[in-house]
Amino acid sequence: MELLVALAISAALGVFAVPTFHQQTSSLLLQQEAGRWLSYLQQIQAKSQSSNESIDADLSHLISDSGKAGVVASSTYSLSSPLTFYGRTAAAVPGHIKLNKRDQQIKVIISSKGRIRSCLSKGHSLPGVATC
């Protein structure tokens, strides 16, 4: 009888833990994708600065890779208005990239001065990600 009670309590705790586990996993995947985007953009910016040349960032492969991870990416940039970093000044075409997963959204924001940052624009707080 005691064993059945212990199993019932364990099962009840497991039922409540599964949604929290899925939410946490989803949040970590979103954070990981935001980190990939930040890293890629910072690498392109550094390459532009070191070579003193304007470089267009190719966002299409990152958007498709994000989709494979279950993250929906959208951007203010397009083929007619690409994200360009301008040489030594590290200036850039301003805009943002939205990364969505379930009920959370992280924005990667690029300013005209070339500052690249990310913030949480929708959903519950994530450790290490400021709110917009």
N, C-alpha and C positions, 0 to 999 in steps of 0.2 A: 504494500500500500504506500509506504514512504517513497519507494522508487517511482511509482506512478505520479505522486504529487510533485516530486522533484522534476520529472520529465515534463509535466504540465507547466510548471513554472518556467522551465528552460524554453519550452516551445513558445510560451507567451512573450517572454523577453526577446526571443528571436524574431517574432512577428513584428515587434515594435522597432527592432534594430535594422531590419532590411531596408525600409525607406530612407532612413538616415544614412545608411551605407551608400545607397545609390546616389543620394544627393551629394554626399561628400566626394564620391568618385567623379561625378559630373563637374563639380567645382574644381577639382584638381586638374581634370582634362582641360577645362577652360583656361585656368591659370597657365598650364603648360603651353597651350597654343599662343596665349598672349606673350609669353616669354620668347617663343620662337619668332613671332612677328617683330618684337622689339630687337632681338638679336640680329635678325636679318637686316632690318632698316639701319641699325647702328653700323653694321659692317659696310653697307652700301655708302652710308654717309662718310665713314672713315676712308673708304677707297676713293671717294670723290675729293675729299680734302687732300689726301696724300698725292694723288695724281694731278690735282688742280684742274680737273675737268668736270663738266656737267655729266651726271649719270642718271638715267631713268631706272627706277626700281621696277623689276618684273614681278608684279603681284599675282599674276594668273596661276603660277604653280603653287604659291602658298594658299591661295583660295581653294584650289582643288585638294591640296593636302589636308586643309582644315576640314573640308567636307568629309573626307575619309575618316576623320576622328570624330565625326558627329557634331562638329562646330560649324555653324553657318556664318560665313564671313561676307560682309558687304562693305563697299568703299565709296568715297566721294570721287575717287580717281577713275579715269577711263582711258581708252586708247587716244581720244582726242585731248585729254587733259591728264597726262601721266604724272606720277610722283617723281619729281626731279630734284636732285641735290646739286647745288651749284658750287663746285670747286672749293677753294680754300675757305670761303666764308661759311660754309656748311648751311647756307640758307636753303630753303626748300619751298616747294609749292604747298601751301597750307591745306589741311584737310584732316580727315579721320577715317579709321577703319573700325567697323563694329564687328565684334565676335560674340555670337549668341549660342548658348547651350541651355536648353530647357527654359527656365524662368530667370536666367542671369545674362547680363550683357557687360562686356568689357570693351571700352573704347581705347584704341591706340590713336593718340592725337599727335599730329605733326604741325608745329607752328611755322610761320614764315621765316623765323630766325633759325630753324632747324632743330628746335627742341623736340625730342621724342619722349612721350610719356604715356602711361596707361592708367586708366581709372575705371572703377566699377560704376556703371551708369544705371544698372537695374539689377535688383535681386538683393539677397542678404549679404552681409559683409564677408569679405575673403581676407585671410591673413596676408599681409604684404601688399595688398592692392588698395590704394586710396579711393575714396568715393569722389565722383565728379562734382 
